[in-house]
Amino acid sequence: MHKDIQTLKATVAQLQQHVTEQKQTNTQLSSTLGSLQSQLQQITSAPTGSVYTRWGKKTCSGNGTELVYSGLGAGGKSNEVGRSAVPVCMPHDPDNGQNSHAKHFGTLYGMEYNDPSLGQNLYDKDAPCAVCRVNYVSSIITIPGKSTCYKGWNLEYSGILVAGQHTDAGASAYICLDQSPDVLEGGSEDMGGYTLFPVKAYCGSLRCPPYVQGTLVKCVVCSK
């Protein structure tokens, strides 16, 4: 009997030890879980965003966007075969580099409207730009040929597709010019810089219908 009692006490002690260890384990697991939940909450609640350039405007749309900076459109000269095809939005407060006497170099000129169909009294005027950040989105897309966004996407701005003159020697890029473009004050001299012309549709490999020969191509910038 005495032996059985001792065995029983030992078993009870082991069980108590196991219960104590289990409580400690549960406490540790609970603490780890709480820490992970806190980290997850911080990650999911952290602000997200995406950046795009609004060509032809000095400000952002205001649809949950913030202005990073307002600037002037710029790029290589239209008749230079080696110019960069991609335009840039230059800030109004540059940190200028040193004076250069290099014999081989790229060039940077202001962006100019060069066709009356882009807007009244815009011919030869210099084009502004605005770099905008959209809060709580992860994707920005420019859709040529549309004036509205597809379902599930939010409108940032709509406009007209523009590029360089098709007979110009320099390469250019398609960009979406805002449908109500602004101008830079005092910029009206024809410098033949990065010139903007409306893009027209041409049938052939581009199917007509749905496209129509000679019509201007619309565009829209959307976020999600």
C-alpha positions in Angstrom: 0.0 0.0 0.0 2.8 2.4 0.9 4.5 1.7 -2.4 1.3 2.4 -4.3 0.8 5.7 -2.5 4.4 6.8 -3.3 3.8 5.9 -7.0 0.6 7.8 -7.0 2.3 10.9 -5.4 5.0 10.7 -8.0 2.5 10.5 -10.8 0.6 13.5 -9.4 3.8 15.5 -9.1 4.7 14.7 -12.8 1.2 15.8 -13.8 1.5 19.1 -11.8 4.9 19.7 -13.4 3.5 19.1 -16.9 0.6 21.4 -16.2 3.0 24.1 -15.0 5.2 23.7 -18.1 2.1 23.8 -20.4 0.9 27.0 -18.8 4.4 28.6 -19.4 4.2 27.3 -23.0 0.8 28.8 -23.5 1.9 32.1 -22.0 4.8 32.2 -24.4 2.6 31.3 -27.4 0.1 33.9 -26.4 2.9 36.5 -26.1 4.3 35.5 -29.5 0.8 35.6 -31.1 0.2 39.1 -29.7 3.5 40.3 -31.1 2.7 38.9 -34.5 -0.8 40.4 -34.5 0.7 43.8 -33.6 3.3 43.6 -36.4 0.5 42.6 -38.9 -1.6 45.5 -37.8 1.3 47.9 -38.3 2.0 46.5 -41.8 -1.7 46.5 -42.9 -2.3 50.0 -41.5 0.8 51.5 -43.0 0.1 54.0 -45.7 0.7 52.9 -49.3 0.9 54.9 -52.5 2.0 55.2 -56.1 3.4 58.1 -58.1 2.6 59.4 -61.6 3.2 62.5 -63.7 0.3 64.6 -64.8 1.4 66.1 -68.1 0.1 69.6 -68.9 -1.0 70.5 -65.4 0.6 72.4 -62.5 -1.5 70.6 -59.8 -2.8 67.1 -59.0 -6.4 65.9 -59.4 -7.2 66.1 -55.7 -8.8 62.7 -55.7 -6.8 61.5 -52.7 -3.6 62.7 -54.3 -0.8 64.9 -53.0 1.5 67.1 -55.0 5.2 65.9 -54.8 6.4 68.8 -56.9 5.2 71.0 -59.8 7.6 71.5 -62.7 8.1 72.0 -66.4 8.0 69.3 -69.1 11.3 68.8 -70.8 13.2 66.5 -73.2 15.5 66.4 -76.2 15.2 68.7 -79.2 12.7 67.4 -81.8 15.1 67.2 -84.7 18.0 65.6 -82.9 18.3 61.9 -83.9 20.1 61.0 -80.7 17.6 62.6 -78.3 16.0 60.6 -75.4 12.5 59.5 -76.3 11.3 59.8 -72.8 10.4 63.2 -71.4 11.0 64.3 -67.8 9.3 66.6 -65.4 11.9 69.2 -64.3 11.4 71.0 -60.9 11.3 74.8 -60.7 14.1 74.7 -58.0 16.9 72.7 -59.6 20.3 72.0 -58.0 22.4 72.8 -61.0 25.6 71.0 -61.8 29.0 72.4 -62.9 29.5 74.1 -66.3 30.6 71.6 -68.9 32.8 71.8 -72.0 32.1 68.2 -73.1 32.0 67.6 -76.8 29.7 64.7 -76.6 26.5 65.2 -74.6 22.7 64.9 -74.5 20.4 67.9 -74.5 17.4 69.1 -72.5 14.9 71.5 -73.9 11.5 72.6 -72.6 8.3 70.9 -73.7 6.1 72.9 -76.1 2.5 72.5 -77.4 2.7 72.5 -81.2 -0.8 72.0 -82.6 -3.9 74.1 -82.2 -6.0 71.0 -81.6 -4.4 70.6 -78.2 -6.3 73.7 -76.9 -7.0 77.3 -77.7 -4.1 79.7 -77.5 -1.6 77.0 -76.7 0.5 77.0 -79.8 4.3 77.3 -79.0 3.4 77.7 -75.3 5.6 75.8 -72.8 3.9 72.8 -71.0 4.0 72.3 -67.2 3.8 69.1 -65.3 3.0 67.8 -61.9 4.4 64.8 -60.1 1.6 63.3 -57.9 1.4 60.6 -55.3 -1.9 58.7 -54.9 -2.4 57.4 -51.3 -3.5 53.9 -50.6 -3.0 52.5 -54.1 -0.3 50.2 -55.5 -0.8 50.5 -59.2 -1.0 53.3 -61.8 -1.8 52.6 -65.5 -2.1 54.8 -68.6 -4.7 53.4 -71.0 -4.5 54.7 -74.5 -7.7 54.9 -76.5 -10.0 55.2 -73.4 -11.6 58.2 -71.7 -12.8 56.2 -68.7 -11.2 53.6 -66.4 -12.1 50.0 -66.4 -14.3 48.6 -63.6 -12.5 48.5 -60.3 -10.0 51.3 -61.2 -10.1 54.9 -60.1 -9.8 57.9 -62.5 -6.8 60.2 -61.9 -7.2 62.2 -65.1 -8.2 61.9 -68.7 -6.8 63.5 -71.8 -5.5 63.1 -75.3 -2.5 61.0 -76.4 0.4 63.1 -77.7 3.8 62.4 -79.1 6.4 64.0 -81.4 5.6 65.1 -85.0 5.8 61.9 -87.2 8.3 63.6 -89.6 10.7 64.7 -86.8 14.1 63.1 -86.7 14.1 62.6 -83.0 12.3 59.7 -81.3 9.5 60.5 -78.9 7.2 58.7 -76.4 3.4 58.6 -76.1 2.2 60.5 -73.1 -1.2 61.4 -71.8 -1.8 65.1 -71.9 -4.5 66.4 -69.6 -7.7 67.3 -71.4 -7.5 70.9 -70.0 -3.8 71.7 -70.2 -2.2 74.7 -68.5 0.7 76.8 -69.7 3.9 78.1 -68.1 3.8 81.9 -67.8 6.3 83.7 -70.1 7.0 80.6 -72.2 5.8 81.2 -75.7 9.0 81.2 -77.9 9.3 78.5 -80.6 12.5 76.7 -79.6 11.7 73.5 -81.4 12.3 71.6 -78.1 10.3 68.5 -77.0 7.3 69.3 -79.1 3.9 67.8 -78.5 1.4 66.9 -81.3 -1.9 65.0 -81.1 -1.8 61.3 -82.1 -4.2 60.2 -84.9 -5.3 56.6 -85.6 -4.3 55.0 -88.9 -6.1 51.9 -90.1 -4.4 48.8 -91.4 -2.7 46.7 -88.7 -4.7 48.9 -86.3 -8.2 47.5 -86.9 -11.0 49.7 -88.2 -13.5 49.3 -86.7 -13.3 49.6 -83.8 -10.8 52.4 -84.5 -11.6 55.2 -87.0 -9.1 56.5 -89.5 -7.8 60.0 -88.7 -9.4 60.4 -85.3 -7.5 61.7 -82.3 -6.6 59.1 -79.7 -7.9 59.6 -76.1 -6.2 58.4 -73.0 -6.8 58.0 -69.3 -4.6 57.5 -66.2 -6.1 55.2 -63.6 -5.1 53.9 -60.1 -6.0 50.9 -58.0 
